[in-house]
Each structure stands twice: as C-alpha cells, then as structure tokens.
C-alpha cells in the first residue's frame, strides 16, 4: 500500500474516462475577489494597469460600526480602480460571501459558500435582490459568466453518498432566476473555469461526504474529482479522479489545457492534528500560524495537481511542502505561462511552471494571511491580497512588488480583476 508520505515523494499519472481532444483554455475573465482602503491616489509611472480589482469579505463584524443608514450587514464589497487607486467599499447583507463577479454593466452577483441564496446588487447599492438555490441545495462558492448567462456551483445540502452529486445552475440575470440545472458529476462542486473557448466547463469537486463536521476533513469519506461538462448539452465529457489526499478545491486552466488543482485537508486543532502535520512533513515540529489558531484547525501540507485534459493524465508536484499549507486561490498568468497559488496558513505564494515551484513569502509582499491572487489582464502584473488587510501589485517577471495598498478586507477569500 502506498502511504501518504510515499505519495508526496513521487509523481503519478492517472487516467479516468475518455480523454478530450486537445482544447484551448479561455481565461476565466478574472479569477477571484479582494480590495483596499486609505492609499495614495497619484498615478505611478511604473504601472501600466487598467480596470479594477473586485472582492467581497464575509467579516463585516470586524467593523465596530457600519455606515449610517445601512441595514445590519454581514459582508463588505471592495472595488479598487487601477487607474487612480480610488477605493469604494459597500456593506451588503449576505452571510458567508465567498466570491463576486460583474454580470452586467451595473450589476454584481455575490455568491456565498454554503448559502441558500445569492445576492444580485447594483454596482453602487447596498440593498440587493436574493436569488434562491433549488430546494435541498446550497450555493457552493463560485460563478462564471459566459455570454448572457451565469453558471454557478450548487452542492447537495446533505451529501451522504457518492450519488449525492452537485449541480451547475444556469442563471438568467434579467429573469432573476435559475433557468437550467446540469449534473456536476460529483459531490460538492466548488470552482469552475471555461475551456475550449467557453464550450466546456471544468469543475472541481471537494468530494467530501458529511463535510460540515467541525470544519475538519481528515476523517471524511471523499471522492475528489475534476469533471468536464459540455455547456450546451450538459453532457459529462470527462472525469478525472484525484488522489484521496484532500478535497479538490480551486482550479485554473492554462492555454495548453493543463488544469492546476489544489487539494485541502484539515486536522483538528489538537495534539493528534499536530502529529498528523509532522508526519506529512517528516519533521519533528512546525510553526502553527495565528490563522490556524483563529480557525481552530490545522492544515496538512499538500502537493499540487496538474491535470492534462488531452491525455487524461495527472501529475503531482511536491514543491516545498512546508510552504504549502491551506491552499486558497489558484490562477493562470498568461504572460509568463505559469500558475500562481496562495497558501494561507504557511503565508506563501507559489509560482508553478512545468519544471519547478518557486515560493515568495507573504512577508516580502508586505502581507499576511495571504488569500487572493489575480492576473491583471494580460500584463506582467498580478494582484495579491491578504484575507484581513492589504493588496500588493507584483511583477511576475522578476517577482518584485511595484505597489502596496493598505486596506481592510474583512475576511476576503479571493481577489478578481475586471476590465
């Protein structure tokens, strides 16, 4: 039997289902969401960025008081102009906000992690309209706009077997409702990206059964999978099964149809959990982060998965395991042809290509509790954000910070660039 430690020391190739013909990746228009407040407004000549950064944080409770005239709120939307670095923040009432995207010129969709309703809100408003999930299902974190429709992940509220698969909901924004449901092909879908110029979706699945037990996953039964779905027909074209090391969470896709996916596994915040992390690291001790203490759980070090959609194969890249604890955001940076991954509990940004993994310390970025990363268009820049505070604009070609922005982010999981 291959042990978990032995797996980390090797490379593996798996195939599952019929491989697709080579497809061409389409950028997810932007990955995720983060923000800023209280910064310079002078234009920096070193920057050639345009558009804006958009994010939502679910920790409005961290503000001692909310703006006068607003209803009690649970989440904060932050927008940062990359033209003049002006910052706008709005308080909205949606629990467990996880991601945000613009769905029309003046409307934004806020999606929760495990929530019964999404929030459709005007771009300058604080009061929005809720769009309910189907009975027995919860919104599961992410959405993607293709043409005039928005595709969102939905998980079964109580998944107790591998047949309790999730759904991809098709949202018609003008009609304010879900108009079609597609089988996602596995349990607890979370992230999704467009491939083959929007004709297909790649969907990551945690795969966990009975997920809600204390935020811990180490004892869960699970079947983590990457599923490829035809957008028009809803037909499942390909299923790639990931090793059962952890939940398959966030994904990004390259121009040559390689999907980077990151597994995630939590132990309890106790001696048993500490020993579990030490065993995986092969080390006598490690430093427990303040974030782990706040969340009351420990994250196991995890490898990086590279799925080849053309062959159906899977490679595992170890990187530096001590710096790969609690993966969060994953994006593809087209200008450098590399993937970037944030690791929250080990406060590190991983830069991944075919042959190597490099790590940049969040300390060197001027951040902590690092969570979000997004390419800024097709430029050399990415924005990296802390969950609680701060955004750094990083030049990928030499991994140098060209600008830091000081802002409260209110527990923001992701950051997203939009034109």
C-alpha positions as CSV (number, residue, x, y, z in Angstrom):
1,X,0.0,0.0,0.0
2,X,1.3,3.4,-0.9
3,X,1.5,5.7,2.2
4,X,0.7,9.4,2.1
5,X,4.3,10.2,2.7
6,X,5.4,8.0,-0.2
7,X,2.9,9.7,-2.5
8,X,4.4,13.1,-1.8
9,X,7.8,11.8,-2.8
10,X,6.7,10.6,-6.3
11,X,5.0,11.7,-9.5
12,X,1.8,10.0,-10.6
13,X,-0.1,9.6,-13.8
14,X,-3.8,8.7,-13.7
15,X,-6.4,8.4,-16.4
16,X,-10.1,8.3,-15.9
17,X,-12.8,8.4,-18.6
18,X,-12.2,9.2,-22.2
19,X,-9.7,12.0,-22.8
20,X,-11.0,15.0,-24.6
21,X,-9.4,16.1,-27.9
22,X,-7.0,18.9,-27.2
23,X,-8.9,22.0,-26.1
24,X,-7.9,25.6,-25.8
25,X,-8.3,27.4,-22.5
26,X,-10.2,30.5,-22.1
27,X,-9.3,32.8,-19.3
28,X,-11.9,33.0,-16.5
29,X,-12.2,36.7,-17.4
30,X,-10.8,37.0,-13.9
31,X,-10.3,34.7,-11.0
32,X,-11.5,35.9,-7.6
33,X,-12.0,38.9,-5.2
34,X,-10.1,41.3,-2.8
35,X,-9.6,45.1,-2.1
36,X,-8.1,48.2,-0.4
37,X,-8.7,51.4,1.6
38,X,-6.7,54.5,2.6
39,X,-4.0,54.8,0.0
40,X,-2.2,57.1,-2.5
41,X,-4.1,58.4,-5.5
42,X,-1.2,59.6,-7.5
43,X,-0.6,57.6,-10.7
44,X,2.6,55.5,-10.5
45,X,4.6,55.7,-13.8
46,X,5.9,52.1,-13.2
47,X,2.3,50.7,-13.6
48,X,0.5,50.1,-16.8
49,X,-2.5,48.5,-15.2
50,X,-6.1,49.3,-16.0
51,X,-9.5,48.1,-14.9
52,X,-10.4,47.4,-11.3
53,X,-9.9,44.9,-8.5
54,X,-13.1,43.5,-7.1
55,X,-13.7,41.4,-4.0
56,X,-16.0,40.6,-1.1
57,X,-15.3,39.8,2.5
58,X,-17.7,38.0,4.8
59,X,-16.4,39.6,8.0
60,X,-18.3,42.9,8.3
61,X,-18.5,42.1,12.1
62,X,-14.9,43.3,12.2
63,X,-16.1,46.9,11.7
64,X,-17.0,48.4,15.1
65,X,-19.9,50.2,13.4
66,X,-21.4,50.3,9.9
67,X,-22.2,53.4,7.7
68,X,-25.2,55.4,8.9
69,X,-28.4,54.5,7.0
70,X,-27.4,50.9,6.1
71,X,-29.1,47.8,7.3
72,X,-27.1,45.5,9.6
73,X,-24.8,43.7,7.1
74,X,-22.5,40.7,7.1
75,X,-20.3,41.3,4.1
76,X,-18.2,44.1,2.5
77,X,-17.7,44.7,-1.2
78,X,-14.4,46.5,-2.1
79,X,-13.6,47.9,-5.5
80,X,-10.2,49.4,-6.4
81,X,-9.6,51.5,-9.5
82,X,-6.2,50.7,-11.1
83,X,-6.3,54.0,-12.9
84,X,-6.2,56.2,-9.9
85,X,-6.3,53.7,-7.0
86,X,-9.6,55.1,-5.7
87,X,-11.3,52.8,-3.3
88,X,-15.0,52.1,-2.8
89,X,-16.5,49.9,-0.1
90,X,-20.1,48.9,0.5
91,X,-21.8,46.8,3.2
92,X,-24.3,44.2,2.0
93,X,-26.4,41.6,3.8
94,X,-25.3,38.2,2.6
95,X,-23.7,35.7,5.0
96,X,-20.7,33.6,4.1
97,X,-19.9,35.7,1.0
98,X,-17.1,33.9,-1.0
99,X,-16.8,35.5,-4.5
100,X,-18.2,38.3,-6.6
101,X,-18.4,39.0,-10.3
102,X,-19.9,41.7,-12.5
103,X,-22.8,40.1,-14.5
104,X,-23.9,43.2,-16.4
105,X,-22.7,46.8,-16.8
106,X,-24.1,47.8,-13.4
107,X,-25.0,44.6,-11.6
108,X,-22.8,42.3,-9.5
109,X,-23.5,38.8,-8.2
110,X,-22.3,37.9,-4.8
111,X,-22.0,34.1,-4.1
112,X,-21.9,32.5,-0.7
113,X,-20.0,29.4,0.4
114,X,-22.8,27.0,1.5
115,X,-25.6,29.5,1.4
116,X,-29.3,29.3,0.4
117,X,-29.3,32.4,-1.7
118,X,-27.0,34.5,-3.9
119,X,-27.3,38.3,-3.9
120,X,-27.8,40.4,-7.1
121,X,-26.9,44.0,-6.3
122,X,-26.5,47.2,-8.3
123,X,-22.9,48.3,-8.5
124,X,-23.4,51.3,-6.2
125,X,-26.1,49.9,-4.0
126,X,-26.1,48.2,-0.6
127,X,-29.5,46.5,-0.8
128,X,-29.8,43.7,-3.3
129,X,-32.2,41.0,-4.6
130,X,-31.7,37.4,-3.4
131,X,-31.8,34.5,-5.9
132,X,-32.7,31.3,-4.1
133,X,-30.9,28.0,-4.6
134,X,-33.1,25.0,-5.5
135,X,-34.6,23.1,-2.6
136,X,-32.1,20.8,-0.9
137,X,-29.1,22.5,-2.5
138,X,-26.7,25.3,-1.4
139,X,-24.6,27.8,-3.4
140,X,-21.1,26.4,-3.3
141,X,-18.9,29.4,-3.8
142,X,-18.2,30.3,-7.4
143,X,-19.7,31.5,-10.7
144,X,-18.7,32.1,-14.3
145,X,-20.3,34.4,-16.9
146,X,-20.5,33.0,-20.4
147,X,-22.3,35.1,-23.0
148,X,-25.5,36.3,-21.3
149,X,-25.7,33.5,-18.7
150,X,-24.0,32.9,-15.4
151,X,-23.0,29.3,-14.4
152,X,-22.8,28.7,-10.6
153,X,-21.9,25.7,-8.5
154,X,-24.5,24.2,-6.2
155,X,-23.9,21.4,-3.7
156,X,-26.4,19.0,-2.1
157,X,-27.1,20.2,1.4
158,X,-26.8,16.8,2.9
159,X,-24.4,14.6,0.9
160,X,-24.1,11.1,2.4
161,X,-23.1,9.0,-0.6
162,X,-21.2,9.4,-3.9
163,X,-24.6,9.6,-5.7
164,X,-25.4,12.9,-4.0
165,X,-23.9,14.8,-6.8
166,X,-24.0,18.6,-7.1
167,X,-25.4,20.8,-9.8
168,X,-24.3,23.6,-12.1
169,X,-27.1,26.2,-12.1
170,X,-27.6,28.4,-15.1
171,X,-28.7,31.9,-14.0
172,X,-30.7,34.1,-16.3
173,X,-29.9,37.5,-14.7
174,X,-32.7,39.6,-16.3
175,X,-35.3,37.0,-15.2
176,X,-33.6,36.8,-11.7
177,X,-33.7,33.0,-11.5
178,X,-32.0,29.7,-12.3
179,X,-33.4,28.5,-15.6
180,X,-31.5,25.2,-16.1
181,X,-29.7,22.7,-13.9
182,X,-26.9,20.5,-15.0
183,X,-25.5,17.5,-13.2
184,X,-22.0,18.4,-12.0
185,X,-20.9,14.8,-11.9
186,X,-19.5,14.5,-8.4
187,X,-20.1,15.6,-4.8
188,X,-19.7,19.2,-3.6
189,X,-18.7,21.2,-6.7
190,X,-16.8,24.4,-5.9
191,X,-14.8,26.1,-8.6
192,X,-15.3,26.3,-12.3
193,X,-13.4,27.6,-15.4
194,X,-14.2,27.8,-19.1
195,X,-12.3,25.8,-21.6
196,X,-12.4,25.3,-25.4
197,X,-13.5,29.0,-25.8
198,X,-16.4,28.6,-23.5
199,X,-17.9,25.4,-25.0
200,X,-16.9,23.3,-22.0
201,X,-16.6,23.8,-18.2
202,X,-14.0,22.3,-15.9
203,X,-15.5,21.9,-12.4
204,X,-13.6,21.0,-9.3
205,X,-15.3,18.9,-6.6
206,X,-14.3,18.6,-2.9
207,X,-15.9,15.1,-3.0
208,X,-16.4,15.2,0.8
209,X,-19.3,13.4,2.5
210,X,-20.7,14.8,5.8
211,X,-18.4,17.8,5.2
212,X,-19.9,20.0,8.0
213,X,-18.2,18.2,10.9
214,X,-16.3,20.9,12.8
215,X,-14.6,22.2,9.7
216,X,-12.3,19.2,9.8
217,X,-11.9,16.9,6.8
218,X,-9.2,14.4,7.8
219,X,-11.8,11.8,8.8
220,X,-14.2,12.4,5.9
221,X,-15.0,9.9,3.2
222,X,-14.4,11.6,-0.1
223,X,-14.1,11.2,-3.8
224,X,-12.4,14.4,-5.2
225,X,-12.8,14.8,-8.9
226,X,-12.3,17.2,-11.8
227,X,-15.3,17.0,-14.2
228,X,-15.5,18.3,-17.8
229,X,-19.0,19.3,-18.9
230,X,-20.4,20.4,-22.3
231,X,-22.1,23.8,-21.8
232,X,-24.9,23.4,-24.3
233,X,-25.9,19.8,-23.7
234,X,-24.8,19.4,-20.1
235,X,-23.2,16.1,-21.0
236,X,-20.3,15.0,-18.9
237,X,-17.3,14.5,-21.2
238,X,-14.5,13.5,-18.9
239,X,-14.0,12.7,-15.2
240,X,-10.5,12.7,-13.7
241,X,-10.3,11.3,-10.2
242,X,-7.8,13.0,-7.9
243,X,-5.9,11.1,-5.2
244,X,-7.7,11.0,-1.9
245,X,-5.3,13.2,-0.1
246,X,-7.7,16.1,0.4
247,X,-10.7,17.9,-1.0
248,X,-10.1,19.3,-4.6
249,X,-10.9,22.9,-4.2
250,X,-9.8,25.7,-6.6
251,X,-8.6,25.3,-10.1
252,X,-7.2,27.3,-13.1
253,X,-6.5,26.3,-16.7
254,X,-3.6,27.1,-19.0
255,X,-3.6,27.9,-22.7
256,X,-2.5,24.3,-23.4
257,X,-5.3,22.6,-21.5
258,X,-3.5,21.9,-18.2
259,X,-5.7,22.3,-15.2
260,X,-3.9,23.2,-11.9
261,X,-5.8,22.0,-8.9
262,X,-5.1,22.2,-5.2
263,X,-6.2,19.7,-2.5
264,X,-7.0,20.7,1.0
265,X,-7.2,18.7,4.2
266,X,-7.8,19.8,7.8
267,X,-6.9,18.2,11.1
268,X,-8.3,19.3,14.4
269,X,-6.5,21.9,16.5
270,X,-5.2,19.3,18.9
271,X,-2.2,17.0,19.6
272,X,-3.5,14.5,17.1
273,X,-3.6,17.2,14.4
274,X,-0.1,18.4,15.2
275,X,1.3,14.9,14.9
276,X,-0.5,14.4,11.6
277,X,1.1,17.5,10.1
278,X,4.5,16.5,11.4
279,X,4.2,13.1,9.9
280,X,3.4,14.5,6.4
281,X,6.3,17.0,6.7
282,X,8.7,14.3,8.0
283,X,9.7,16.9,10.6
284,X,9.8,16.9,14.4
285,X,7.9,20.2,14.6
286,X,6.4,23.1,12.7
287,X,5.1,26.6,13.4
288,X,1.4,26.8,13.9
289,X,0.0,30.0,12.4
290,X,-2.2,32.5,14.1
291,X,-4.7,31.9,11.3
292,X,-4.9,28.2,12.3
293,X,-5.5,29.2,15.9
294,X,-8.3,31.6,14.9
295,X,-9.9,28.9,12.7
296,X,-9.4,26.2,15.2
297,X,-8.0,23.7,12.8
298,X,-4.6,22.7,11.2
299,X,-3.9,22.3,7.5
300,X,-2.0,19.4,6.2
301,X,0.8,20.1,3.7
302,X,-0.4,19.2,0.2
303,X,1.1,18.7,-3.3
304,X,0.0,20.5,-6.4
305,X,-2.0,18.6,-9.1
306,X,-1.6,19.2,-12.8
307,X,-4.4,17.5,-14.9
308,X,-3.7,17.1,-18.6
309,X,-7.1,17.3,-20.3
310,X,-5.8,16.0,-23.6
311,X,-4.4,12.8,-22.2
312,X,-6.4,12.4,-19.1
313,X,-3.2,12.2,-17.1
314,X,-2.4,13.7,-13.7
315,X,1.0,14.7,-12.3
316,X,1.7,15.6,-8.7
317,X,4.2,18.3,-8.0
318,X,5.6,18.4,-4.4
319,X,7.1,21.9,-4.3
320,X,8.1,22.8,-0.8
321,X,5.6,21.1,1.4
322,X,6.3,23.2,4.5
323,X,5.2,26.2,2.5
324,X,2.1,24.6,1.1
325,X,-0.5,24.5,3.9
326,X,-4.1,25.6,3.2
327,X,-4.2,26.4,-0.5
328,X,-6.6,29.2,-1.4
329,X,-6.6,31.0,-4.8
330,X,-5.2,29.4,-8.0
331,X,-4.8,31.4,-11.2
332,X,-3.0,31.1,-14.6
333,X,-0.8,34.0,-15.5
334,X,-0.8,34.1,-19.3
335,X,2.1,36.5,-19.8
336,X,4.5,34.1,-18.0
337,X,2.7,30.8,-18.7
338,X,2.7,30.0,-15.0
339,X,0.2,29.1,-12.3
340,X,0.2,31.1,-9.1
341,X,-1.2,29.7,-5.8
342,X,-1.7,31.3,-2.4
343,X,-1.1,29.3,0.8
344,X,-2.8,30.9,3.7
345,X,-1.5,29.0,6.8
346,X,2.1,29.0,5.6
347,X,1.8,32.6,4.2
348,X,3.4,31.8,0.8
349,X,2.8,32.5,-2.9
350,X,3.7,29.6,-5.1
351,X,4.8,30.2,-8.7
352,X,4.4,27.0,-10.7
353,X,5.7,26.0,-14.2
354,X,6.3,22.6,-15.8
355,X,9.6,22.0,-14.1
356,X,9.7,23.9,-10.8
357,X,7.8,25.6,-7.9
358,X,9.1,28.8,-6.5
359,X,7.8,30.4,-3.3
360,X,7.5,34.1,-2.4
361,X,7.0,34.9,1.3
362,X,3.9,36.9,2.1
363,X,6.3,38.9,4.4
364,X,8.2,40.0,1.3
365,X,4.9,41.1,-0.2
366,X,4.0,43.2,2.8
367,X,1.0,40.9,3.5
368,X,-0.1,38.2,6.0
369,X,-2.9,35.7,6.0
370,X,-2.4,35.7,2.2
371,X,-5.5,34.5,0.3
372,X,-6.3,36.2,-3.1
373,X,-4.3,36.4,-6.3
374,X,-5.5,37.6,-9.8
375,X,-3.7,38.4,-13.1
376,X,-4.2,42.0,-14.2
377,X,-5.3,41.4,-17.7
378,X,-2.6,40.1,-19.9
379,X,0.1,42.3,-18.3
380,X,3.1,41.2,-16.3
381,X,1.3,42.2,-13.1
382,X,-0.8,40.2,-10.6
383,X,-2.6,41.5,-7.5
384,X,-2.1,39.5,-4.3
385,X,-4.2,40.2,-1.2
386,X,-4.3,39.3,2.4
387,X,-7.6,38.0,3.9
388,X,-7.7,40.7,6.5
389,X,-5.7,43.6,5.1
390,X,-3.6,44.8,2.2
391,X,-3.0,44.3,-1.6
392,X,0.3,44.0,-3.3
393,X,0.8,44.5,-7.1
394,X,3.6,42.1,-8.1
395,X,5.6,42.0,-11.3
396,X,5.8,38.3,-12.2
397,X,8.8,38.5,-14.5
398,X,11.1,39.3,-11.5
399,X,8.8,38.8,-8.6
400,X,9.2,42.3,-7.4
401,X,6.4,44.3,-5.7
402,X,5.7,47.6,-7.6
403,X,3.0,48.9,-5.3
404,X,1.4,48.1,-1.9
405,X,-2.1,49.2,-0.9
406,X,-3.2,49.4,2.7
407,X,-6.9,48.4,3.1
408,X,-9.1,46.5,5.4
409,X,-10.5,43.4,3.6
410,X,-12.9,41.9,6.2
411,X,-12.1,38.2,5.6
412,X,-12.0,38.2,1.8
413,X,-11.2,34.8,0.3
414,X,-10.4,35.9,-3.3
415,X,-9.5,38.9,-5.5
416,X,-10.7,39.4,-9.0
417,X,-9.6,41.7,-11.9
418,X,-12.2,43.1,-14.3
419,X,-11.6,45.4,-17.3
